[in-house]
């Protein structure tokens, strides 16, 4: 018997409100399991329930957040640091609910003038170095 599709991308036959194992979460999000474990170390908002033996169980909210993180990293070109800043400044709920980042400030992207904060810092450091010579 073929598993049914529930909620558009889950083929496990589980309720949309059911917790998912790391394997099921990995399949639903489209990234390997080790990537999910890595993201846990980089995004404090990703906190799956851990049971005996450190077995991870992802809630529906965790899955939604992970899908959005994947979209930001892989499709919209954000860096890990950029997603961290976005989650911190806009909040987890706003980032998950936002289908497009059009109204969310992109703190690590180049400014409208073509420069970036990092480039301005580098330029200032070069000026200071030249003054000290």
ABEGO torsion letter per residue (X at the ends): XBBBBBGGABAAGBBAABBBBAAAAAAAAGBBAAAAAAAAAABAABBBBBBBGGBBBBBAAAAAAAAAAAAAAAAAGBBAAAAAAAAAAAEAAAAAABABAAABBBAABBBAAGBBAAAAAAAAAAAAAAAAX
